[in-house]
Amino acid sequence: MTSRKFDLNIYAHKLLMGEPFFAAISRRIDKQATDAIPTAGVRIEEDGYYTLLYNPDYFAKLHFDEIADVLKHEFYHIIFEHISTRLPEPDKDKVSMLWNIATDLSINSHLKHLPEGAMIPGEDDFEDLPPGLSAEQYYRELKKRQKKEQSSKKQQGKSKLEDMQEFDSHDGWGKASQNTQMAEERLKQMMQEAAQEAASSGSWGSVPEKIKKDILANIQGSVDWRKLLRYFIKTSQRAEKSTTVKRVNKRYPYLHPGRKTNRRASIAISIDQSGSVSDSMLAAFFAELNKLAEIASFTVIPFDTDVKEELVFEWKKNQKMPHKRVLSGGTDFNAPTEYVNEKGFDGHIVLTDMYAPKPRPSNCQRMWMTTEHHYNNPYFQTSERVAVIKSV
């Protein structure tokens, strides 16, 4: 049984007041109380979502500032991709203690109110390590130290690495490799939304300037629009369940019919037909849609200032189609938005130069696709996903 002394979900917003970026990250991560770990930890779930696990008995004993720093510590593990893409190659399946310590050291350089037991560069057992290094740099230094310890050359006054108690739990790191791509895209979207909230509030809180610049460079420059598009399609899928006598019910065999689940994504592709949308942009977009047609069907909606229904067509699964331009007028994003809202689609993707007034809200999740130039010079601001097509 877990303690009811401390419910992190109740206090998280109070703990992160004055921290717009971390507060935005916090709202997008599930938090679960457990007594299976002594302090806290983060992990990737099978569906690619991130979860923060915490021991309520441990948190109940901490001061306000300490709790806030433990939260930031765990969020930094996710932000810095310590639990996914940055795992050292030999440790992809089994994360080593050295990587655990190295990631903690890289994070704790930036936190000032950590509770007792936290590993801090420049202090105690790590007094010879300077603050501000990356996890990979600390990892290399720790491997050198480990070799000395294994040859019985333990450094005087320091604890052996193998005897150290980890500050937080790193269980489950590296075990969701089949969902790493999904987790990566969720993280990029989460970071983009958190950065936008921080920018809107005029403050990033305690996030150091260098980390802020790295985050902005990452979300603006390294998002693979093709992966993001595939991710959008998958997360727009909804399940259709039906009974069938052909499948045996596992819980009640031969008493009740089994259930069959089919997943389909009803996606609307609205294509801005204004003259400023280049042919090369259309070609790049259609090339990827030809690949995506292997997993879903689409409804293609050409538009300029309105939607002409006679030009709307279904792009059927496994169908190959050439790119084509059928209109050349101005741009009104409300036209395709109204069409999609009325038809009840699961997801809406808009290929555009972003050069028109901000449209009304969409009933389904909506994503914008544009070039790098138009991404950096938008006519309107949006908190929705924006994918940059860099090959045009």
N, C-alpha and C positions, 0 to 999 in steps of 0.2 A: 504493500500500500504506500502511496506517496503522501507526503505531508500536505496539509491544507493551510499551513502557516503563511505561505507566500505564493500568490498567483501572479506570475510574471505578466500575463495578458492584461491584468487590471492596471498594473503600474508602468508598463512599458512607455506609454505616451508621456507620463510625468517624468520618467527617468531621462527622456531624450528631448525635453523642452530646451530650445536653444540649439538643437542639433538637427536642422531640417533634412540634411542628407541621410544621416543615420536613421532618423525617424521614418523617412520614406522607405528605406531598406527594411526596417523592422516590420512595417505594415504588410510587407510582401513575403514574409517568412513565417511559417507555422511554428508555434512554440508549444512544446509538450513537456509536462512535468513528469519526472521519473526518478526512482531511487536506484536505478541500474548503473548510474555513473555518479562519482563523488562530487563533481562540480557542474560542468557544462560541456557542450560539444555541438558540432554541426555535422550534417551528413546530407548526401543526395539520396532521395527516395527513388524507387523503381520507375516512377513516372517522370523523373527529371526535376521534381520540385525540391527545394531546400527546406530542411527542418532544423530548428534549434531545440536541443534537449537540455533541460536544466534540472538540477536537484533542488527542490524548494527548501529543504532543511539547510542546505549550504547557503542559499541566497538570503534566507531569513536572518542569518547571522552577520551579514555584510552591511556596511554603511552605504548611504545613498550614492555617493560618488564612486564607490567600489563596484556597486552593481552596474552602474552605467558603463564603467570601463570594461567590465567582464562582457557586457553586451557588445560593445565596440570591438573587443578582442575577437569574439566569435564572428561578427559581421566581416571583419577584416580578413579572416580565413577564407570567406566566400568571395569577397571583393578581389583579393589577390590571387584567387584561383588555386589556393594551396591544396584543395581537396580534389582537384580534377586535372586540369591540363598541365599544371606545373609539377606534378609528382616526378621525382627522379626516376629515370628509366628502369633501374633495377628494382624499384619499389612499386611498380604499377599495380601488382597484385597484392603485395604485402608491404604496407608503409612502415619504414624503419623508425626506430626511436630517434635517430639523429635528425631525420627530416622533421619530426614532430618538434624537437627542441629548436631547430633552425627557424621554422616558421613562427614559433612563439617569440623568439628573439627579434625577428624582423618586425613583428607587430608591436611588441612591448617597447620598442624605441620611441613610439609615438603616444604612449599612454602614461599619465602621471598619477593615477589614483588606483593602481592595481592592488588587490589584497595580498596578504602574505602568501608566499609560495610561488609567486610568479617569477619567471626567469627573465632577468633584465640585463642587457649588455652593459658592460662597464661597472657592474656591481657583483659582489660576492663571488660565486664560482665562475663568473664570466667577466671579471674585472679587466681581463686582458683583451676583450673583444670590444671594438668601438661601436657606438650606436649608429643606426642609420643604414646598415648594410641590407642587402636583399637576402631572402631565404637561401638562395643558391650560394651566396658568398659565405654565409654562416655555416651552411652544410659542408662546404669544402674545409673550413677551419676546424669544424668538429671532427671530420674524418682524420685530419692530421693529429688532432689530440687523441682520438681513439687509437690510432696506431701506436702512439707513445705509451698509452696506458696498457695496451696489449703486450708491449715489450717490457713491461714492469717499470716504466719510467713515468709513473704518476707524478703530476705536478704538485709540489708541496702546498698544503693548505687548501686544496680543492677536492671536492667530492668526485669520485669516478663517475663517468657518464652513465655506466650501466646501473649505478645505484640511485640515480636521480628519480624523483617522483614527478611525473608530468603534471603540469598545472591544470590542464583540461583534457577531456577525452577526444581522441582522434580515431575512435573506432569507426569502421565502415568506410574510411577513406579509400578510394581506388577500387571499390567493389561494384560500382555502378557504371562500368565502362561502356555497356551497351546503351546507356542513356546519357552518356557524356555530351553528345552533340545537342540533345534536347536541353540539358542543363545549361550548356554554354549559351544557347539562344535565350533561355529564360533569364540568365544572369545579365546578358547584354541589354535586354529590354528593361529589366529591373534597374540597372545602373543608369540607363538613359532617362527613365522616368524620375529617378531620385535626383539626378543632376538638374533636370528641368525644374523640379520643385525647389531645390536649393537656390537655383538662379532666380526663380520667381520671388523667393523670400528675401533675396539680397544677402544671404549668408550661407556658408558651408559649415558653420560651427567650428569644431575643433579639428577638422580635416586639414592637415598640413598643405601648404601651397603646392609642394612638389607632387604629392599624391593627387591633389585636385587636378593638376595639369595632366598627370598620367591617365587619370580616369577619363578626362575629356578627350584626350588624344585617342584613347582606346575605343570609346563609343562612337567617335566621329570618323576614325580612320580605318578601323580594322573589322568592322561588321561585314561579313560576307552576305551580300544581298540574296544570293541564291539559297544559302542555308536558312536565312531569315524567312524567305518566301516559303520554303518547304515546311519550316516550323509553323508558320501561320496557317498553312493548309491543314496540318495535322491537328493543331489545337482548335480548329474550327469544326472538326468532325464531331458528329453526334451519333449516338447509338440508336439503332432501331431494333427492338426486341420482338420476337414472335415465338409462338409455341410450335413445336414440330414433333410428330410421332416418330420421326426417323432418328432422332437423337435421344439417347437414354438419359433420364433424369438421374444425376449422380446421387442425390440425397434420398429420392424415393423411386428406385428403379421399377419400371413397369406399372407404377401406380399413377404417376402423373406424367404428362408429356414433358420432354426436355425443352430448353429454350435456345434459340439461335439468335446470335447478335451480329448484325451487319452494321458496319460503320460507313457513313458517307459524308462527304463534305459538299454542301451546296454553296459554291463560291461564285460571287459576281466579280467580273473583271471589267472595270470601267476604264476606257481608254480615251484620254484627252486627245481630241482631233485638231486642236488649234495648230496653226502653222509653226509656232515656236517649239513644238515637240518634234524633234528631229526623226528622220527615217532610221538613222542608226540606233536611236533609243528604242524605237518600235521593234527593230530587228533583234536587238539583244533580249528584249522582254519576251517576244514571241518564241525565241529559241529556247528559253528556259521553260516557258509554258508547254512546249512540245514534250519536254521531259516530265513535267509535273502531270501531264495528261495520263501518264502511266498509273497514277494513284487516284485521280479524281476527274470528274467532269466539271466544266465551267460554263457559266453564261457570260458571254462577251457583250459589253454594252458600250458601243461607240457613242461619244457625246461631244457637244461643244456648248452652246447655250441651252440646249435641251436634248432630250433623248428621243430619237426616232425609232419607234418599236419595230418597224419593218427591217431595220438594220441589226437588231439584236439577234444573236444566234447562240446555239449551244455548241460548245467545244466538247465533243464526246470523249470519253475515256479511250486512251490508246490511239486517238486520231492525231494525225500530223497536219499542220496548217501553215501556210506562208503568211508573213505579215502583210498587212494592207492598210491603206488610208482611205476612208470613205467620206470624211467631212473635213472642213477646213475653216470653221468659223471661230468665234470667241470662246470664252470658258465660263461656265457657271456650275460649280460643284453641287449646288442644291438639286440640280436636275437628276443626276445619277443617284444621289442620296435618297431622294423621294422615291425613285423607281425601286431601289433596293429595299427600302423600308416597307413599301407596299407589297412586295413579292415575298418577303420573309426569308431572305437568305441567311446562311450561317456566318458568312464572312464576306468582306468587301475590300477589294484591292483596287487602288486608283493609280494608274500610270499617268503622270502629269508633270508639267514644269512648275507647279505650285503657284502659278501666277493668276490668282483670282481671289476674291474675298473668301474668308473662312465660311464653310458651309454649316448648316444646322446639324445637330447630333445624329449619329447613326444608331439604329436599333440593334445592329450586330457589330462585332469587332471590325474595325476598319484600319487598313494600312495604306500608306502612301509610298509610291516608288518614283524616284526622280534622279536627276544627275547630281554630281557633286556641286557644280556651280549653283544650281537651283536650291539644293539643300542649304548651302551657306548664304543664299540670298532669297529667302522665302517671302512671299507677299503677306503671309499670315503665320502666326505661331500656333502649334498644336502639341498636345501631350500624347497624341497617338503615335504609333510606330511609323517611322520614316526610314525606308531602305534606300541606300545610295547605290546606283548603278555606275560603277567606276570604269567600265569597259567602253564607254561611249564618249 
